[in-house]
Amino acid sequence: MEPKLEEYRDTIIRMVEEKGFPGELGALVAATLGTEYGMGRMIRYLSHADPQRPEEIADEMLAICDDRDRWREKKEAEFYQQKYNRYLWDKKQSDE
């Protein structure tokens, strides 16, 4: 694991424990998020929120994952749309 990711992972575990939840929850959340961006968002959430139940932390983790997946799908769609547009342009040029 990269040093920055390890630092973020340890921070999430510590913050989850400070909120009164088991460190295993923090480790699972960090492992599921897996990226600096995702873990950074979770750290910001834990810094400002006061979750009363572990489900609230899990819900935020799932929301972060959903945002990440939507972004990835958007970028993938843009990539393939660009390829398709290029194909149509090249076809038009060869027909002329």
C-alpha positions in Angstrom: 0.0 0.0 0.0 1.3 3.5 -0.9 2.4 5.6 2.1 -0.3 8.2 1.5 -3.1 5.6 1.3 -1.8 4.0 4.5 -1.9 7.4 6.2 -5.4 8.0 5.0 -6.4 4.4 6.1 -5.0 4.9 9.6 -6.7 8.3 9.9 -10.1 6.8 8.9 -9.6 4.0 11.5 -8.7 6.5 14.2 -11.6 8.8 13.4 -14.1 6.0 13.4 -12.8 4.8 16.7 -13.0 8.3 18.1 -16.7 8.3 17.1 -17.2 5.2 19.2 -17.3 2.6 16.5 -14.9 -0.4 16.1 -11.7 0.1 14.1 -12.6 -2.8 11.9 -15.4 -0.6 10.5 -12.9 2.0 9.6 -10.5 -0.5 8.0 -13.4 -1.9 5.9 -14.5 1.6 4.8 -10.9 2.5 3.8 -10.4 -0.8 1.9 -13.7 -0.3 0.1 -12.9 3.3 -0.9 -9.4 2.4 -1.9 -8.3 5.8 -3.4 -6.9 9.0 -2.0 -9.9 10.9 -3.3 -12.4 8.6 -1.8 -10.7 8.3 1.5 -10.1 12.1 1.6 -13.9 12.6 1.2 -14.6 10.1 4.0 -12.1 12.0 6.3 -13.8 15.3 5.5 -17.2 13.6 6.3 -15.9 12.2 9.6 -14.4 15.6 10.5 -17.7 17.4 10.2 -20.4 14.8 10.9 -21.5 13.1 14.1 -22.9 9.8 13.0 -25.0 8.1 15.6 -25.0 4.7 14.0 -22.4 2.7 11.9 -25.0 2.6 9.1 -24.5 6.3 8.6 -20.8 5.8 8.0 -21.6 3.0 5.6 -24.2 5.1 3.8 -21.6 7.8 3.2 -19.1 5.3 2.0 -21.7 3.9 -0.5 -22.5 7.5 -1.7 -18.8 8.1 -2.3 -18.5 4.9 -4.2 -21.6 5.7 -6.3 -20.1 9.1 -7.2 -16.8 7.5 -8.2 -18.6 4.9 -10.3 -20.8 7.6 -12.1 -17.7 9.6 -12.8 -15.9 6.6 -14.3 -18.9 5.6 -16.4 -19.1 9.2 -17.7 -15.5 9.3 -18.7 -15.8 5.9 -20.4 -18.9 7.0 -22.3 -17.1 10.2 -23.4 -14.1 8.2 -24.6 -16.2 5.8 -26.7 -18.4 8.7 -28.0 -15.2 10.4 -29.2 -14.0 7.2 -30.9 -17.4 6.8 -32.6 -17.4 10.5 -33.7 -14.0 10.0 -35.2 -15.2 6.9 -37.0 -18.1 8.8 -38.5 -15.9 11.7 -39.5 -13.3 9.4 -41.2 -16.1 7.5 -43.0 -17.6 10.8 -44.2 -14.2 11.9 -45.4 -13.6 8.7 -47.3 -17.1 8.8 -49.0 -16.4 12.3 -50.4 
